[in-house]
Amino acid sequence: MRTQVINGPIAIVPKLERTAENGDTEQTCLESFPFTIGRNSGCDLQIDSPKVSREHAVITCQRGGFRIEDLGSTNGTSVNGQRTTQADLHDGDIVVIADLEFTFSAAAPATRHDSVTMAIDAAMGHNGSEKAYHRLVREIRRVHEMLTHRGVRCHVRPIMKLAEGELLGFQASHPFQDESSRSGAEVHALLATESRIAEQLCYLNRLIVAEESLCRKEPTHLFLRLHESEIGGDRLAESLESLAEILSDRHRLVVTVPAGVVGLTGYFTEIRKLLAEIGALVAYDQFEANSAQLSQWSIEPPDFVRLAPSMTMGIGQDRQRRCFLTSLVDTGLDLNIKMVATGLRDRLEVQVCQELGFPLGEGPVFGSLPVNTAFRNADFAPPVLELASTG
């Protein structure tokens, strides 16, 4: 494996393309936002047509994505044949302004970055950060070697039914989450970056857990986590479909999604549709908000909500927070959402969460196990089964 410094990626400049009556292709680059479309001379794209309103529509760039909004035009705006007041735009979408058809293009130009394993900011090699730069390079090489030989160490954490003291399923850890011999800084830098190596690392971690789970005879819920860097990736849908195919009718697939990215883009809506089609359940992870936020998901609620560990830390001594968590559990019950208390460290926290009505719990008190121990050992049972059922 060779490391080479190359120039930064070329920025995406979206375009609207239209085929004129003479057959020529007319391109309009969207170089600044908001980008207005209409009959007025002050619009960024002026269209001289009586069917186009003076200020017809506007395209904005939000969170790295693009969105079109109709400005109350007379003859409307459509995206892919559907009339809309506002909609996300993706590469290849057909946009109709009144009776004029455009193709929206937002594809990145081909660069050498398309073939690299991991892009690193060249500035890391300067200004006193050279040691960090070389540490990251070494970590990339190490992870690449592990990916090549499927040497990723996968761990799972038992998720318990607190009232019954029974096992519901397993939550797969982040790649390297349980690798205590490492500082973790370089690994987090890899996972936080949209790159081929980060994508492959997350995918292989889920794949190994899914394959190993087939050794377990008893059906279970398998919680497989998506990383923030994967949201919006081209291969995510294919990855989820392959997981559902592997598990088939053996285990129930639960896709764990960071709560912070829920509903940010139309892409996430498409992922929810795909999960429903393949029969997968959905869990929102690292939840740190209140009951009002849960209520906002009432139209399409997740099946599970996993609280951030900080929400239950030291809960035995904090009466005010116990009242807050009781409200969360009640709201979740009304919405048919199963709330999962995470980060549980000892018997007291388990008992308090039982009393608060949490149906499910997970944390260090239940252990963290290599996948072969959890799935290949027929006699395996979480050591806290007795603990959780103790009054």
LOLUM-256929 format. One record per residue (C-alpha): residue in one letter; x, y, z; residue number from 1. Coordinates in steps of 0.1 Angstrom, whole numbers. Example, Ala and Ser with C-alpha at 12.3 -4.5 7.8 and 13.67 -1.06 7.14 Angstrom:
2
+------+-------+-------+-------+-----+
| code |    xx |    yy |    zz | pos |
+------+-------+-------+-------+-----+
|    A |   123 |   -45 |    78 |   1 |
|    S |   137 |   -11 |    71 |   2 |
+------+-------+-------+-------+-----+
***
This chain:
391
+------+-------+-------+-------+-----+
| code |    xx |    yy |    zz | pos |
+------+-------+-------+-------+-----+
|    M |     0 |     0 |     0 |   1 |
|    R |    14 |    34 |   -10 |   2 |
|    T |     6 |    68 |     4 |   3 |
|    Q |     7 |    98 |   -20 |   4 |
|    V |    -3 |   134 |   -16 |   5 |
|    I |   -27 |   147 |   -43 |   6 |
|    N |   -45 |   179 |   -49 |   7 |
|    G |   -79 |   185 |   -32 |   8 |
|    P |  -111 |   174 |   -48 |   9 |
|    I |  -129 |   196 |   -73 |  10 |
|    A |  -160 |   212 |   -59 |  11 |
|    I |  -194 |   201 |   -73 |  12 |
|    V |  -210 |   227 |   -95 |  13 |
|    P |  -246 |   217 |  -101 |  14 |
|    K |  -262 |   224 |  -135 |  15 |
|    L |  -296 |   227 |  -151 |  16 |
|    E |  -296 |   212 |  -186 |  17 |
|    R |  -323 |   217 |  -212 |  18 |
|    T |  -326 |   206 |  -248 |  19 |
|    A |  -335 |   235 |  -270 |  20 |
|    E |  -359 |   233 |  -300 |  21 |
|    N |  -329 |   231 |  -324 |  22 |
|    G |  -316 |   201 |  -305 |  23 |
|    D |  -287 |   219 |  -288 |  24 |
|    T |  -281 |   213 |  -251 |  25 |
|    E |  -283 |   244 |  -230 |  26 |
|    Q |  -265 |   243 |  -196 |  27 |
|    T |  -269 |   268 |  -167 |  28 |
|    C |  -244 |   265 |  -139 |  29 |
|    L |  -257 |   271 |  -103 |  30 |
|    E |  -227 |   289 |   -90 |  31 |
|    S |  -243 |   307 |   -60 |  32 |
|    F |  -273 |   301 |   -37 |  33 |
|    P |  -301 |   308 |   -34 |  34 |
|    F |  -306 |   304 |   -71 |  35 |
|    T |  -338 |   320 |   -84 |  36 |
|    I |  -357 |   310 |  -115 |  37 |
|    G |  -384 |   332 |  -132 |  38 |
|    R |  -394 |   357 |  -158 |  39 |
|    N |  -379 |   387 |  -140 |  40 |
|    S |  -346 |   401 |  -152 |  41 |
|    G |  -333 |   399 |  -117 |  42 |
|    C |  -336 |   361 |  -115 |  43 |
|    D |  -304 |   340 |  -118 |  44 |
|    L |  -321 |   320 |  -146 |  45 |
|    Q |  -344 |   343 |  -166 |  46 |
|    I |  -370 |   324 |  -187 |  47 |
|    D |  -388 |   345 |  -213 |  48 |
|    S |  -421 |   326 |  -213 |  49 |
|    P |  -456 |   338 |  -204 |  50 |
|    K |  -462 |   305 |  -186 |  51 |
|    V |  -434 |   311 |  -162 |  52 |
|    S |  -441 |   334 |  -132 |  53 |
|    R |  -420 |   364 |  -125 |  54 |
|    E |  -405 |   347 |   -95 |  55 |
|    H |  -413 |   310 |  -101 |  56 |
|    A |  -389 |   289 |   -80 |  57 |
|    V |  -357 |   289 |   -60 |  58 |
|    I |  -330 |   263 |   -55 |  59 |
|    T |  -311 |   262 |   -23 |  60 |
|    C |  -281 |   243 |   -10 |  61 |
|    Q |  -286 |   229 |    25 |  62 |
|    R |  -263 |   205 |    45 |  63 |
|    G |  -245 |   196 |    13 |  64 |
|    G |  -277 |   187 |    -5 |  65 |
|    F |  -299 |   207 |   -29 |  66 |
|    R |  -336 |   216 |   -26 |  67 |
|    I |  -361 |   233 |   -49 |  68 |
|    E |  -391 |   254 |   -37 |  69 |
|    D |  -420 |   267 |   -57 |  70 |
|    L |  -426 |   304 |   -50 |  71 |
|    G |  -464 |   303 |   -54 |  72 |
|    S |  -462 |   302 |   -92 |  73 |
|    T |  -493 |   300 |  -114 |  74 |
|    N |  -483 |   269 |  -135 |  75 |
|    G |  -464 |   251 |  -108 |  76 |
|    T |  -431 |   232 |  -104 |  77 |
|    S |  -427 |   194 |  -108 |  78 |
|    V |  -399 |   170 |   -99 |  79 |
|    N |  -398 |   136 |  -117 |  80 |
|    G |  -434 |   140 |  -128 |  81 |
|    Q |  -448 |   150 |   -93 |  82 |
|    R |  -460 |   186 |   -88 |  83 |
|    T |  -444 |   199 |   -56 |  84 |
|    T |  -441 |   230 |   -34 |  85 |
|    Q |  -406 |   219 |   -23 |  86 |
|    A |  -385 |   188 |   -28 |  87 |
|    D |  -349 |   175 |   -25 |  88 |
|    L |  -329 |   175 |   -58 |  89 |
|    H |  -306 |   147 |   -67 |  90 |
|    D |  -284 |   141 |   -97 |  91 |
|    G |  -305 |   132 |  -128 |  92 |
|    D |  -338 |   145 |  -114 |  93 |
|    I |  -362 |   160 |  -141 |  94 |
|    V |  -374 |   194 |  -131 |  95 |
|    V |  -403 |   210 |  -149 |  96 |
|    I |  -408 |   248 |  -146 |  97 |
|    A |  -443 |   255 |  -160 |  98 |
|    D |  -439 |   237 |  -194 |  99 |
|    L |  -401 |   238 |  -197 | 100 |
|    E |  -382 |   206 |  -188 | 101 |
|    F |  -347 |   206 |  -172 | 102 |
|    T |  -324 |   179 |  -160 | 103 |
|    F |  -307 |   186 |  -127 | 104 |
|    S |  -270 |   175 |  -127 | 105 |
|    A |  -250 |   174 |   -95 | 106 |
|    A |  -224 |   147 |  -103 | 107 |
|    A |  -189 |   153 |   -91 | 108 |
|    P |  -163 |   153 |  -119 | 109 |
|    A |  -140 |   123 |  -121 | 110 |
|    T |  -108 |   128 |  -101 | 111 |
|    R |   -80 |   107 |   -87 | 112 |
|    H |   -99 |   109 |   -54 | 113 |
|    D |  -123 |    84 |   -68 | 114 |
|    S |   -97 |    56 |   -66 | 115 |
|    V |   -80 |    65 |   -33 | 116 |
|    T |   -86 |    45 |    -2 | 117 |
|    M |   -86 |    74 |    21 | 118 |
|    A |   -82 |   112 |    15 | 119 |
|    I |   -61 |   131 |    40 | 120 |
|    D |   -59 |   168 |    44 | 121 |
|    A |   -23 |   177 |    33 | 122 |
|    A |   -23 |   205 |    58 | 123 |
|    M |   -19 |   179 |    85 | 124 |
|    G |    17 |   175 |    75 | 125 |
|    H |    25 |   211 |    84 | 126 |
|    N |    21 |   235 |   113 | 127 |
|    G |    34 |   211 |   139 | 128 |
|    S |     9 |   183 |   132 | 129 |
|    E |    34 |   161 |   113 | 130 |
|    K |    33 |   134 |   140 | 131 |
|    A |    -5 |   132 |   139 | 132 |
|    Y |    -3 |   130 |   101 | 133 |
|    H |    21 |   100 |   102 | 134 |
|    R |     1 |    83 |   129 | 135 |
|    L |   -30 |    85 |   107 | 136 |
|    V |   -12 |    72 |    77 | 137 |
|    R |     0 |    42 |    97 | 138 |
|    E |   -35 |    36 |   110 | 139 |
|    I |   -49 |    37 |    75 | 140 |
|    R |   -23 |    11 |    64 | 141 |
|    R |   -31 |   -11 |    94 | 142 |
|    V |   -69 |   -10 |    88 | 143 |
|    H |   -64 |   -16 |    51 | 144 |
|    E |   -45 |   -47 |    59 | 145 |
|    M |   -72 |   -59 |    83 | 146 |
|    L |   -99 |   -53 |    57 | 147 |
|    T |   -79 |   -72 |    31 | 148 |
|    H |   -77 |  -103 |    54 | 149 |
|    R |  -111 |   -98 |    72 | 150 |
|    G |   -93 |   -93 |   104 | 151 |
|    V |  -118 |   -69 |   119 | 152 |
|    R |  -126 |   -77 |   156 | 153 |
|    C |  -163 |   -76 |   161 | 154 |
|    H |  -181 |   -74 |   194 | 155 |
|    V |  -217 |   -74 |   204 | 156 |
|    R |  -235 |   -62 |   235 | 157 |
|    P |  -265 |   -81 |   249 | 158 |
|    I |  -298 |   -62 |   250 | 159 |
|    M |  -320 |   -74 |   279 | 160 |
|    K |  -357 |   -74 |   286 | 161 |
|    L |  -354 |   -58 |   320 | 162 |
|    A |  -387 |   -69 |   335 | 163 |
|    E |  -383 |  -105 |   325 | 164 |
|    G |  -345 |  -108 |   328 | 165 |
|    E |  -344 |  -123 |   293 | 166 |
|    L |  -323 |  -117 |   262 | 167 |
|    L |  -339 |   -97 |   234 | 168 |
|    G |  -309 |   -95 |   211 | 169 |
|    F |  -275 |   -81 |   204 | 170 |
|    Q |  -262 |   -46 |   195 | 171 |
|    A |  -231 |   -47 |   173 | 172 |
|    S |  -204 |   -23 |   185 | 173 |
|    H |  -187 |     3 |   163 | 174 |
|    P |  -156 |   -11 |   146 | 175 |
|    F |  -128 |   -10 |   171 | 176 |
|    Q |  -151 |     3 |   199 | 177 |
|    D |  -138 |   -25 |   222 | 178 |
|    E |  -102 |   -24 |   211 | 179 |
|    S |   -89 |    -8 |   243 | 180 |
|    S |   -52 |   -11 |   233 | 181 |
|    R |   -56 |    18 |   209 | 182 |
|    S |   -61 |    55 |   218 | 183 |
|    G |   -89 |    55 |   193 | 184 |
|    A |   -82 |    90 |   179 | 185 |
|    E |   -70 |    78 |   145 | 186 |
|    V |   -98 |    53 |   142 | 187 |
|    H |  -124 |    80 |   150 | 188 |
|    A |  -108 |   101 |   123 | 189 |
|    L |  -112 |    73 |    98 | 190 |
|    L |  -149 |    67 |   107 | 191 |
|    A |  -158 |   104 |   107 | 192 |
|    T |  -146 |   107 |    71 | 193 |
|    E |  -165 |    98 |    39 | 194 |
|    S |  -140 |    75 |    23 | 195 |
|    R |  -138 |    40 |     8 | 196 |
|    I |  -119 |    27 |    38 | 197 |
|    A |  -144 |    40 |    63 | 198 |
|    E |  -173 |    26 |    42 | 199 |
|    Q |  -156 |    -8 |    39 | 200 |
|    L |  -148 |    -9 |    76 | 201 |
|    C |  -184 |    -3 |    86 | 202 |
|    Y |  -198 |   -27 |    60 | 203 |
|    L |  -174 |   -55 |    69 | 204 |
|    N |  -181 |   -51 |   106 | 205 |
|    R |  -218 |   -56 |   100 | 206 |
|    L |  -212 |   -84 |    75 | 207 |
|    I |  -191 |  -105 |    99 | 208 |
|    V |  -216 |  -100 |   127 | 209 |
|    A |  -245 |  -111 |   105 | 210 |
|    E |  -226 |  -141 |    92 | 211 |
|    E |  -216 |  -152 |   127 | 212 |
|    S |  -251 |  -148 |   140 | 213 |
|    L |  -262 |  -177 |   117 | 214 |
|    C |  -245 |  -201 |   141 | 215 |
|    R |  -270 |  -192 |   168 | 216 |
|    K |  -300 |  -215 |   166 | 217 |
|    E |  -323 |  -194 |   188 | 218 |
|    P |  -339 |  -165 |   168 | 219 |
|    T |  -328 |  -131 |   181 | 220 |
|    H |  -329 |   -94 |   173 | 221 |
|    L |  -297 |   -83 |   156 | 222 |
|    F |  -290 |   -45 |   160 | 223 |
|    L |  -265 |   -34 |   133 | 224 |
|    R |  -253 |     2 |   135 | 225 |
|    L |  -249 |    27 |   107 | 226 |
|    H |  -222 |    54 |   111 | 227 |
|    E |  -229 |    91 |   104 | 228 |
|    S |  -203 |    90 |    76 | 229 |
|    E |  -224 |    64 |    57 | 230 |
|    I |  -256 |    84 |    55 | 231 |
|    G |  -259 |    96 |    19 | 232 |
|    G |  -234 |    70 |     6 | 233 |
|    D |  -241 |    53 |   -27 | 234 |
|    R |  -236 |    18 |   -15 | 235 |
|    L |  -256 |    19 |    18 | 236 |
|    A |  -288 |     6 |     3 | 237 |
|    E |  -271 |   -24 |   -14 | 238 |
|    S |  -253 |   -31 |    19 | 239 |
|    L |  -286 |   -32 |    39 | 240 |
|    E |  -303 |   -54 |    13 | 241 |
|    S |  -275 |   -79 |    14 | 242 |
|    L |  -277 |   -81 |    52 | 243 |
|    A |  -314 |   -88 |    51 | 244 |
|    E |  -307 |  -116 |    26 | 245 |
|    I |  -281 |  -131 |    48 | 246 |
|    L |  -303 |  -131 |    79 | 247 |
|    S |  -334 |  -142 |    60 | 248 |
|    D |  -358 |  -157 |    84 | 249 |
|    R |  -332 |  -167 |   110 | 250 |
|    H |  -329 |  -134 |   129 | 251 |
|    R |  -347 |  -100 |   130 | 252 |
|    L |  -326 |   -72 |   115 | 253 |
|    V |  -327 |   -39 |   134 | 254 |
|    V |  -309 |   -10 |   117 | 255 |
|    T |  -295 |    14 |   143 | 256 |
|    V |  -294 |    50 |   130 | 257 |
|    P |  -278 |    80 |   148 | 258 |
|    A |  -307 |   102 |   160 | 259 |
|    G |  -289 |   133 |   149 | 260 |
|    V |  -293 |   125 |   112 | 261 |
|    V |  -330 |   115 |   113 | 262 |
|    G |  -351 |   134 |    88 | 263 |
|    L |  -323 |   157 |    76 | 264 |
|    T |  -326 |   148 |    39 | 265 |
|    G |  -349 |   131 |    14 | 266 |
|    Y |  -322 |   104 |    13 | 267 |
|    F |  -331 |    92 |    48 | 268 |
|    T |  -368 |    90 |    38 | 269 |
|    E |  -357 |    66 |    10 | 270 |
|    I |  -337 |    45 |    34 | 271 |
|    R |  -368 |    42 |    57 | 272 |
|    K |  -388 |    30 |    27 | 273 |
|    L |  -361 |     4 |    19 | 274 |
|    L |  -360 |    -9 |    55 | 275 |
|    A |  -397 |   -14 |    54 | 276 |
|    E |  -395 |   -33 |    21 | 277 |
|    I |  -368 |   -57 |    34 | 278 |
|    G |  -387 |   -62 |    67 | 279 |
|    A |  -361 |   -45 |    89 | 280 |
|    L |  -369 |   -27 |   121 | 281 |
|    V |  -354 |     7 |   129 | 282 |
|    A |  -337 |    20 |   161 | 283 |
|    Y |  -327 |    56 |   166 | 284 |
|    D |  -295 |    58 |   186 | 285 |
|    Q |  -278 |    83 |   210 | 286 |
|    F |  -311 |   101 |   218 | 287 |
|    E |  -306 |   130 |   242 | 288 |
|    A |  -337 |   151 |   237 | 289 |
|    N |  -371 |   153 |   254 | 290 |
|    S |  -406 |   139 |   250 | 291 |
|    A |  -414 |   167 |   225 | 292 |
|    Q |  -388 |   154 |   201 | 293 |
|    L |  -402 |   119 |   204 | 294 |
|    S |  -437 |   132 |   196 | 295 |
|    Q |  -423 |   148 |   164 | 296 |
|    W |  -417 |   113 |   151 | 297 |
|    S |  -453 |   102 |   157 | 298 |
|    I |  -462 |   100 |   120 | 299 |
|    E |  -434 |    75 |   113 | 300 |
|    P |  -420 |    64 |   146 | 301 |
|    P |  -390 |    41 |   150 | 302 |
|    D |  -394 |     7 |   166 | 303 |
|    F |  -368 |    14 |   192 | 304 |
|    V |  -351 |    45 |   206 | 305 |
|    R |  -317 |    40 |   223 | 306 |
|    L |  -309 |    67 |   249 | 307 |
|    A |  -274 |    81 |   251 | 308 |
|    P |  -255 |    66 |   280 | 309 |
|    S |  -253 |   100 |   297 | 310 |
|    M |  -290 |   100 |   302 | 311 |
|    T |  -289 |    71 |   327 | 312 |
|    M |  -254 |    77 |   342 | 313 |
|    G |  -258 |    80 |   380 | 314 |
|    I |  -296 |    77 |   377 | 315 |
|    G |  -298 |    62 |   412 | 316 |
|    Q |  -290 |    95 |   429 | 317 |
|    D |  -308 |   119 |   406 | 318 |
|    R |  -346 |   122 |   413 | 319 |
|    Q |  -352 |   150 |   389 | 320 |
|    R |  -338 |   131 |   360 | 321 |
|    R |  -358 |   100 |   370 | 322 |
|    C |  -390 |   121 |   365 | 323 |
|    F |  -377 |   132 |   331 | 324 |
|    L |  -370 |    97 |   320 | 325 |
|    T |  -404 |    85 |   332 | 326 |
|    S |  -420 |   110 |   309 | 327 |
|    L |  -398 |    97 |   280 | 328 |
|    V |  -408 |    61 |   287 | 329 |
|    D |  -445 |    71 |   288 | 330 |
|    T |  -443 |    90 |   255 | 331 |
|    G |  -425 |    61 |   239 | 332 |
|    L |  -453 |    37 |   251 | 333 |
|    D |  -480 |    60 |   236 | 334 |
|    L |  -461 |    59 |   203 | 335 |
|    N |  -454 |    22 |   205 | 336 |
|    I |  -417 |    29 |   207 | 337 |
|    K |  -396 |     5 |   228 | 338 |
|    M |  -371 |    27 |   249 | 339 |
|    V |  -337 |    12 |   255 | 340 |
|    A |  -316 |    24 |   285 | 341 |
|    T |  -280 |    22 |   275 | 342 |
|    G |  -247 |    25 |   295 | 343 |
|    L |  -260 |     6 |   325 | 344 |
|    R |  -231 |     0 |   348 | 345 |
|    D |  -243 |   -18 |   379 | 346 |
|    R |  -272 |   -35 |   396 | 347 |
|    L |  -287 |    -2 |   410 | 348 |
|    E |  -290 |    14 |   376 | 349 |
|    V |  -306 |   -18 |   362 | 350 |
|    Q |  -332 |   -18 |   391 | 351 |
|    V |  -339 |    19 |   388 | 352 |
|    C |  -345 |    16 |   350 | 353 |
|    Q |  -368 |   -13 |   357 | 354 |
|    E |  -388 |     8 |   381 | 355 |
|    L |  -390 |    37 |   356 | 356 |
|    G |  -406 |    14 |   331 | 357 |
|    F |  -378 |     9 |   306 | 358 |
|    P |  -386 |   -23 |   287 | 359 |
|    L |  -350 |   -28 |   275 | 360 |
|    G |  -315 |   -22 |   288 | 361 |
|    E |  -279 |   -25 |   276 | 362 |
|    G |  -245 |   -16 |   291 | 363 |
|    P |  -212 |   -27 |   307 | 364 |
|    V |  -231 |   -46 |   334 | 365 |
|    F |  -243 |   -70 |   307 | 366 |
|    G |  -209 |   -74 |   291 | 367 |
|    S |  -193 |   -70 |   257 | 368 |
|    L |  -185 |  -102 |   238 | 369 |
|    P |  -166 |  -113 |   207 | 370 |
|    V |  -191 |  -125 |   181 | 371 |
|    N |  -179 |  -161 |   182 | 372 |
|    T |  -185 |  -162 |   220 | 373 |
|    A |  -220 |  -148 |   217 | 374 |
|    F |  -231 |  -168 |   187 | 375 |
|    R |  -211 |  -201 |   186 | 376 |
|    N |  -213 |  -210 |   223 | 377 |
|    A |  -246 |  -228 |   227 | 378 |
|    D |  -246 |  -224 |   265 | 379 |
|    F |  -240 |  -186 |   264 | 380 |
|    A |  -263 |  -165 |   284 | 381 |
|    P |  -255 |  -129 |   296 | 382 |
|    P |  -242 |  -131 |   332 | 383 |
|    V |  -267 |  -104 |   343 | 384 |
|    L |  -298 |  -125 |   335 | 385 |
|    E |  -300 |  -134 |   372 | 386 |
|    L |  -291 |   -99 |   382 | 387 |
|    A |  -318 |   -83 |   360 | 388 |
|    S |  -345 |  -105 |   374 | 389 |
|    T |  -336 |   -99 |   410 | 390 |
|    G |  -359 |   -76 |   429 | 391 |
+------+-------+-------+-------+-----+
***
